Amino acid sequence: MERYEAIGAIETFGLVFVLEAADAMCKSADVDLVGYENVASGYISVIVRGDVAACKTAVESGIAAVEEMGAEVYSSVVIPSPHLDLGKIIDRYSLEQLLPV
């Protein structure tokens, strides 16, 4: 993982809600969609990266989009200046890993 200023993530319940969150996140700020993960029992996380302000805006927009649909965001985070070792986790959930070659 190359060094990014920040990563942002949202975890909610269900594919429809995480799609809405990811769409809002990518439309509201200059972030790259890293990937997603179905973490457990329908909870799905979506991860973006970019500069700190963009990740904050993206996460806030994603949360608002999910809440507007009447669902809850289980958790969210923006990590400014993530340690390079977080790449070991982030890379596992990247779209490149999830899509067939």
N, C-alpha and C positions, 0 to 999 in steps of 0.2 A: 504494500500500500504506500503510495507516495504521500508525502506530508500534506494534509489539509488543515485549514485553520480550525474547522469544526466538523462534528458529525451530529446529526439529529435523528431521533427515533420516536415513533409512536407505536403503542401496542393497544389494540382494541379487539373486540370479539366479532369475527365474521369477515368473510372475503369482501362482501359488498361495502362494508364500512371502511375497511382498509384501502380498498380501491378509491373510494371517495376521498379519504385522507391523502393518499399518494397523489391523486390528481390535483387537489387543492395545494399541496405542498410544492409540487413542481410548477404550477401555474403562478403561484404568488411570489416566488423568489428564484434567484439564479442558483439553483442547487442541482446536483446530479443524483438521480435515483440509484442507490447502490444495490439494493435488493430487498428481500423480504424473507420471513420465516414463519411457518405455522408452528408456534412454540408449544402449545398444549391445549387440547380440548376446545379447539376453535379460536383460541387467541392467536392473533397474527401481528407480527411486528413489521414495520417498514422503516428502512434506513435511508437517509440522504446525507450528502456531504457538500460542503462549500465553505464560504467565509462565515464568521460567527453571526453577523447580522442576518445574513440570508437564511441560515439554519434556524435562528430564533423565529424569524418571520414565517418560515415554512412550517415549523412545528406548531406555532400559534394558529396558522391557517388550517392545518390538518385537524387540530383539536376542535376548532370552531365548526368545521365541515361535518365531523362525526357527531358533535353535539346537536347541530341543526337537523340531523336525521333522527334524533331521539335516542341515540346510543351513547355509551360511555367510553371514554378513553381510560384504559386500565392504568397505563403509565406513559410517561414521555420524558425525554431528556435531550438537552443540548450539551455536548462536551466540547468546550473550546480547547484548542491545542491538544488534541488527543495524543497520547503516547504512541510511538510507532508500533509497539507490540500489540496494540488494539487491532492492527491490520490482520493479525492471525485470526481474530474473531470475525471482523468485517468481511474479509475475503471469503470466508466459509459461506456467507449468506449472499454473496454477490450474484447478480443476475447471470454472469458468465458461468458460475458453478451450477446454477439451477437449470440452465437451458441445455438441451442436447447439442452435441458437437456435430 
